[in-house]
Amino acid sequence: MPEEARTNQLINKFVISLTDGKILGYVTDINVEVEGDKFYFILKMKEVENLGKGQSIFTSERKMKISPDDIVNVGPDVIILGDGKVPPLREIERLHQIAEEYNSLVKELEAKEKLIEQLKEESYRLKREIEELQRELRKFQVMKDDFEHLKEQLVRQEGQLEMAREYIRLLEGLRGDIDKIKADVEALIQRQLEEVVRGIIDEELNARGLKKTSFL
């Protein structure tokens, strides 16, 4: 903002000291004084007496040198000075804004911390579930190994059973042969026995002078 415009904002206004809590005067004119790289306002003021007693009047004039940093705020009717002890209103507003941003960040951080705690709990729960699933997986692995072992046993037993069946079939074939041999042997024995008996009878009949028999 141009200095002329800034100085015009300070004319025809009461000057109030925020640190002293009183009206210092009424600005009628203002000059700018430059010292090095800094500048100051020279306020020409009329002092006010008996303010608030119904008979306030302007008395003598005096000059007051202030730094721009002394000004807390400039309103439509008054200029508020902090004498360098009170930060300008804009600075206060900026600090207030920073405080609000800080509080917002704190709330956001608290929300994130709660979220982190929830995620930790969820992670712990998932870890427990994974451990339980791993235990179940190990059980299934043991069951699988047992199943494979049982399968191998069944395969061996099935082979042995097939061998037993083949042996039974062989025995059944042999039993037919044995039965035939047995029948042949019995028939042979029967014929031989008949011949022996017939021979004995024939000899006996010959001995007695009887006719030989042709059959029993």
Secondary structure by P-SEA (a helix, b strand, c coil): ccaaaaaaaaccbbbbccccccccccccbbbbbbcccbbbbbcbbbbbcccccccccccccbbbbbcccccccccccbbbbcccccccaaaaaaaaaaaaaaaaaaaaaaaaaaaaaaaaaaaaaaaaaaaaaaaaaaaaaaaaaaaaaaaaaaaaaaaaaaaaaaaaaaaaaaaaaaaaaaaaaaaaaaaaaaaaaaaaaaaaaaaacbbbbccc
